[in-house]
């Protein structure tokens, strides 16, 4: 987002919300590889989110004993890991499935499935200080006699988490996908998101992914009807209360009479759902990028992320992050027995994807199961070094001559709509609120991380904020 003048009209403000690259040709500036933990402290299926200050918060699994740990970044390195699983609630962890993490500002949520999986619940824990300390556990799935598995988590614009998980009848029969949302501190009964749309069972060994943007929610999963292992999505525009739309979003038609143990990832940007997945339909296991219009999932398009590769080069476990036309995709690539982490990116949408670059510097060992987050012009990437350690690296967009190109400081207000207090996401030194006529209706010179909006009439507003360096950002929000 570009710098804005407070005297501009509202149409000009909205035009300047569009992401642009101002100077020259975009390039990447790579940061050094950092260790998130010590060797032997676990590295199963790591996941990353960003705190309100843009610092990485990393979750991973450890197998002996089964546990989940979180480490928070502090710039030069990472703090000592904190265990977020509890005695008596040992989580299901593996290098292809496990727990999930999401953040909004400094509120971080982790969702875990307790073992043994057929008889134990799915539960969440919350941190309100960016992942340093954690509160009590809260059960997600109801006491309905059904089995839950493979949870993923995201946060809506109102600040409430939504959890997608696989639901079974006793004995692991009738696999289907459901979504639960939190209301007033408790999870509501699950909403079916696969059975109304996809025929047959879902893939009972494939993790899912729920993604959000404001009150829009998309539930992604792999189906398994007649052994056709393809991706489907269901969408909601009311924060996960209902899912009236569902569709096939994968045209590869992969027929596979075994378990691929690999699921999708996605992001919502503007009026589109972008998603990545692995399919073995053509020329071996390869990573695809798809795009579908929201909310109806029409006009879906899909293409290989890196076409023209030999059949014995295997790609898997893709993840995606971005904002607007900026996007990055990371995946595991195995060739002649050697596993590496590959990364492709674009500032012009899916059509502009770069040729892949290798993320890991150490070419020995097996680099596996990566993840990615994006904010303020920087991609944050993590991966498992074998299964015993997690590593981290950044890739910052530049203009090709060493000047860092950013989208501008990111203003991510919530809840939306707001009632009394609007949380800003990040730290800000001056904030103004404009009405739809472009008039300044509220100013706060020292808001910190939140803004009191109780005095504003109900309506839609434009928010202008300066960070401590003087950079400016803008966003819109609604007031109840």
Secondary structure, 3 states (H helix, E strand, C coil): CCCCCCCCCHHHHHHCCCCCCCCCCCEEEECCCEECCCCCCCCEEEEEEECCCCCEEEEEEEECCEEEEEEEECCCCECCCEECCECCECECCCCCCCCEEEEECCEEEEEEEECCCCCCCEEEEEECCCCCCCCCCEECCCCCCCEEEEEEEEECCCCCEEEEEEEEECCCEEEEEEEEEEECCEECCCEECCCCCCCCCECCCCCCEEEEECCEEEEEEEECHHHECCEEEEEECCCCCCCCEEEECCCCCCECCCCCCCCCEEEEECCEEEEEEEECCCCCCEEEEEEEECCCCCCCEEEECCCCCCCCEEEEEEEEEEECCEEEEEEEEEECCEEEEEEEEECCCHHHCCCCEECCCCCCCCEEEEEEEEECCEEEEEEEECCCEEEEEEEEEECCCCCECCCCCCCCCECCCECCEEEEEEEECEEEEECCCCCEEEEECCCEEEEECCCCCCEEEEEEEECCCCCEEEEEEEEC
